[in-house]
Amino acid sequence: MVYAADYNIWHQCMGHPGDDILHKLSEMVKEAPKLITIPMVKKPCEACAKGKMPSRSFPPSVLQAMKPFQIVHSDLKDMIKRSFNSYHYILTVLDDFMTHTWSFNLKKKSDTIIHAQQFVAYAKNQHDASISTW
């Protein structure tokens, strides 16, 4: 049975790639459909439009960590679209010294406190470190 794959479904499922990627999908992925018809006139994708909007940067800092977990930075972002598992926010934590990043999916903004407390406990228990500046 031959069928035409829905452009919008594949665009969303593949993480909102450009048309050039969807056009080449069948060459790159063995089980991908061969007939993804890319419409000449497309309705703007809300997630793509929001993803291209710049966010404000953080002000420059003169502080620099001399050891892991001395300074951590964090950001709480609202997901453009609610995830399959109903996550609506992403909390990212960056260690200034290691430049290592952790991310946590959150269903409610109020879950931030719990995850921040768990991260502090993680730094203490797994790395014997305490966070000086957050």
N, C-alpha and C positions, 0 to 999 in steps of 0.2 A: 504494500500500500504506500503510495507516495502522497505526501502532504506538505504544505508550506508551513514552516515554523513561524510562530507569531514573533515579530520583531520586538515588540514591547516586553514580552515575557523574557526573551533571551537577553535583552538589554539589561533588565533588572536583575535577572539571575546571575549574570556574569559580572556584576558589580559596576554597571554603567560604563562599559567600554565605548570607545569611538566606533563609528561605522566601519572604518578600515579594519579594525580587529574582528568585528562580527562578520565582515565579508570574507576574511581569511580563516575563520573558525574551523570550517570543515577540513582545511589543510593541516591545522595544528592539533586538532582533537579527533581521535579515531571515531568516537560514537556521536559526534556532533551532527546535527541535521545539515544536509547539503543545500536545502532550499530556504534560507533565511532571506526573505524579500525585504530589502531596505526601502522604506517609502520615500518618495521624492519630497513630499511635504509631510513633516512630522510635527506632532503636538510637542511643545517644549517639555522636557522631562524636569519635574520639580526638583528632584534630588540632584541632578546634574547642575541645574541653575544655582541651587543653594551651595553646592560644593565648590563652585567657582567664585563665590563671594569671599573676599578677603576678611580675615578676622583681625582684630586689633592685636598688635604685638605687645609683649611685656616690655616695660622700661629696662634699659641696660642696667646691669648690676656690677658694682665694683668688688663684691665679695667673690672669693673663689675658694672652694673646698680643698683641704689638704689631706683628707682621708675620706673613705667611703661613708655615706650616710650623714656626713657633717651638715651638708646643705642639700635639701631636696626641694624640687619645684613641682607643682601640681596644677592641673587644669581639669575642669569639669565641662564637658561638651554635651550638647543636646544632639542626639542622632537625628539625621535628616528624616529618616523613616524609621518607625518602630521595627525592631528586629523580629524574626520568626519566634523567638522565645520571649517576646514582650520587653526586651531591654530598651530603655529610652535614653540612657545617658552613658557616657564613657568617662571614667576618671583615669587620667594618666598621671603617673608619678615618675619624675626624672631625678636620678642621683647626679648631682653636680660634678662629683669627682670621677665616677666611672662612666658617666653619660649613658648609663643603662636605664631603660624605661620599662615600667610595669603598667599594664592597663587592666582596668576592672570594668565589667559591664554591670550597669545598675538599672533596676526597674524603677526606683524612685529616687529623687534627689536626696531625700533624707537618709538613704543608704550610704551616703558619702562618709558620714561620721563613723559608722561601723567599719567600713573598709580602711579608713585612715587609722583607726585604732588597731586593726589587724596588721596593717603595714608597719606601724611602730613596733608591735610585738614581733613581727617577722624580723625586722632589723636587729632587735635585741636578742631574740632566741637563736636565729640562724647565723648571725654575723657578729654577735656580741658588740653591737654598736648602738649608740643612741643618737637620735636626730637632734642636732643643735638648732638649726634654722629651717623652718618650713615656710 
